Amino acid sequence: MAPADPATFRVLSDRMERPDIRSLYHKHCRFKLRSGKEVFGVVWEVDSGGAQRIFFASVRDYERFQRDPQQPVSVIPMVPEEIVHAERIAI
């Protein structure tokens, strides 16, 4: 597992694996992607027919989705290997 800095809830790695990301599920985070982009939002895992898939949404869309799952929101499938850095920015 990548080293963690408990003061900032930071996980550093050249790429992250699913176990590294699990502790960040359903939490507001900053993610740095392999492409160099930084995105802010929430990731979570869904069991879809026996396969575990990770999804990403902005904090606003995630909170709307939690209140009303029938309401349309922008959700993006996320591959764990695309995340090279994650930092929890809200407790």
C-alpha positions in Angstrom: 0.0 0.0 0.0 1.2 3.5 -0.7 2.4 5.7 2.2 -0.3 7.8 3.8 0.1 11.2 5.5 -2.6 11.2 8.3 -2.4 15.0 8.7 -3.9 15.5 5.2 -5.4 12.1 4.4 -3.0 11.9 1.4 -2.1 8.8 -0.4 0.9 9.0 -2.8 1.7 6.5 -5.5 2.6 6.3 -9.2 -0.8 4.7 -9.6 -3.4 3.6 -7.2 -5.0 0.2 -6.7 -8.6 -0.5 -5.6 -7.6 -1.2 -1.9 -5.8 2.2 -1.8 -8.9 4.0 -3.0 -11.5 2.2 -0.8 -10.7 4.4 2.2 -11.7 7.4 0.1 -15.1 6.1 -1.1 -18.0 8.5 -0.5 -15.6 11.3 0.6 -14.9 14.7 -1.0 -11.4 14.4 -2.5 -9.0 15.9 -5.0 -7.7 13.4 -7.5 -4.8 13.7 -9.9 -5.2 11.6 -13.0 -2.5 10.0 -15.1 -3.3 12.5 -17.8 -2.2 15.3 -15.4 -5.7 16.6 -14.8 -6.8 17.4 -11.3 -10.5 16.8 -10.5 -12.5 17.3 -7.3 -15.3 15.0 -6.4 -16.4 11.7 -4.9 -15.7 8.1 -6.0 -17.6 5.0 -4.9 -17.9 1.4 -5.9 -21.0 -0.4 -7.3 -21.5 -4.1 -7.7 -22.9 -4.5 -11.2 -23.7 -8.1 -12.0 -20.7 -9.6 -10.0 -18.2 -7.0 -11.3 -17.1 -4.2 -9.0 -17.1 -0.8 -10.8 -15.9 2.6 -9.6 -17.7 5.8 -10.4 -16.8 9.5 -10.1 -19.1 12.5 -9.7 -18.7 16.1 -8.6 -19.6 16.6 -5.0 -22.8 18.5 -6.0 -23.9 15.7 -8.3 -23.0 13.0 -5.8 -25.1 14.7 -3.1 -28.0 15.1 -5.4 -27.7 11.5 -6.4 -27.7 10.5 -2.7 -30.9 12.5 -2.1 -32.7 11.3 -5.2 -31.2 8.4 -7.2 -33.8 8.9 -10.0 -32.6 12.5 -10.7 -30.2 12.7 -13.6 -26.6 13.5 -12.7 -23.3 13.3 -14.4 -21.4 10.2 -13.4 -18.2 9.0 -14.9 -16.8 5.4 -14.8 -13.4 5.5 -13.2 -10.5 3.0 -13.6 -8.4 2.9 -10.4 -5.1 2.8 -12.4 -5.9 6.2 -13.9 -5.7 7.8 -10.4 -2.1 8.6 -9.5 -2.8 10.8 -6.4 -5.8 11.2 -4.1 -6.3 13.6 -1.2 -9.3 13.7 1.1 -10.2 17.4 1.4 -13.3 17.2 3.7 -13.9 15.2 6.8 
